[in-house]
């Protein structure tokens, strides 16, 4: 007997069912999600298809047409049209003259997620102080599988980077990602099992060399990006957290040739320590 439990959002309802989707009945409103083995293939479920649509908006294009979405998701245009219309109804997407863009409801939900993040709340004043003192761009990030997610960026000085709140970069070629992965064995396995493609001539892509890099980070407490993600852009990062509990990382970014590596390393380690203490105090105060 099938369960009567439902996932309900105003205007969006998904019920479980025994029937696998065949592409003809994949409605979101009143739609159905297959059970059993199809859980291993989320792209075949309604929620999996919705996730693939939302993840198609990666920041490279703000507006995506049906052709763009089909190419990025592998879903047929008929399915995308039906799901797109219903996602517009609940505000997760909005129509544009060239296709679809993310809706304001997604902005609201994303902002809530960041604002209610204890790490972000505790870190912000320290990030602002570091940026003001150093004249550099300062970043706060966490690790999600094999990627870093930017929680905050405080820009000071002439360097302007495209990274923004919620943006993602590969962990293996960023100082932020390496700073966290050095203390997280599960994260390291995930990163090494994912493609490590060269982004520049300096990108570390060989697993043995990457492990050696993380070993050095564990000894020194600081990670470097020597132009590994972007040519001529370098970065210094330090992990935030206590032994066995790495919460994220903080970094300073500068143009190659202008980075004062020793001073930057001391600054990010000091800031990471201050953020760690502030975060644990804030979390402890809530219990």
FENVENNOR-V672127 format. One record per pair of residues at least 24 apart in sequence whose ideal C-beta (glycine too) atoms are under 6 Angstrom apart, sorted by the first residue. I is the first residue (numbers start at 1). J is the second residue. Records with the same first field share a line. If there is no record, write none. Layout:
I=J  J
//
This chain:
11=89  90
12=90
14=46
23=79
26=79
28=83  86
29=86
57=102
59=167
62=101
63=96  98  99  101
64=99  100
65=98  99
110=166
118=279  282  283
119=247  248  279
120=151  152
122=275  278  279  282
123=275
126=271  274  275
127=152  154
128=154
130=271
131=156
134=252
136=252  254
137=161  253
138=252
139=251
140=250
141=176  248  249
142=248
143=180  187
145=190
146=171  190  191  194
147=171
148=174  176  177
172=196
173=199  203  228  229
174=225  229
175=223  224  225  235  237  251
176=237  249  251
178=223
179=223  237  238  239  249
180=239  246  249
182=214  217  218
183=239  246
184=246
199=229
200=227  231
202=226  227  228
203=228
221=269
222=265  269
227=256
232=256
234=259
236=264  265  268
238=268  269  272
240=272  275  276
241=276
//
